[in-house]
Amino acid sequence: MRSKKKLLNLLVVFLLALSFIMTPVLNGSFAETESVVKKTRLNVETSALVFQTDFGVKNDAVASMKGVAFGVNPKLKMFDLTHDIEPYNIWEGAYWLSGVAEYWPEGTVFVSVIDPGVGTDRKSVVLKTETGQYFVTPDNGTLTLVAEKYGIEEVREIDEAVNRLKDSEKSYTFHGRDVYAYTGARLASGAITFEEVGKELQKEVVTIEYQKPEIRENAIHGIMTVIDQPYGNMWTSIPRELFDEYGVKVGDELTVRITHEDQIVYEKKIPYVNTFGDVEEGKDLIYMNSELKAAFAINMGNFSEEYGVYSGFEWVLSISK
């Protein structure tokens, strides 16, 4: 009899304990808590860390950044966008960063370091886009096209009192390693939430002013955005839609004028074709690149080197019939 009573008492205790455990699950508090965590803290199993710099790979700079990230969490998935940005060319960094981001999933953390103002009073920020990606970089124009293309959900200034590699305070010239790689790794691994990056700023970033693609004065206008290396093809900001709106068809010959600081560098009538082999070897052509934007090339040649044409917001062009 005593044994039965003892078992009954143990059963009552077990049921009471089970009720205590299950109550928050039943009223939804556990689910709500999990939802909040998912909203603010990234998942190490799914969040990639992507690097872009103008450092090149002839020294230890990139390896140092990745070493810092690895030290934060050895399970991080790290990838390279490019480290061959022309030194100090913020525009080029802005272009490649905005172009590649659409192919990476929500939650991806990009660390971009083209930082000629390193050690000065320019801000170090993390921008969260409306598409749910994060960009860790100096606020020096690098985010111009990212903000334009993907929208700004929130911007936070990196709090270096918390988000900086330990014992690096006396270093003023390698924030890529000490601040950006470290903060990016902590964010991508879930060691910190986005809110823990630092104080929230206004929804704006430093931008580079440039000629937007448009049709005016019976011509299509835009800029030379980037050089397609190593081939020397010249990519522009002009989308296929403007060609359609202007009434351009494959096979048309178009007059192209490229200017730099108001000086004409290139002016020629060339055909608009589908691909390089549609013209003879050594001939100029206009085609749509992989981003469906107008580009110039020489079949089996280097357009940039041949004509001394380069890229950037100061390289302006017009295309007319």
Disulfide bonds with the S-S distance in Angstrom:
none
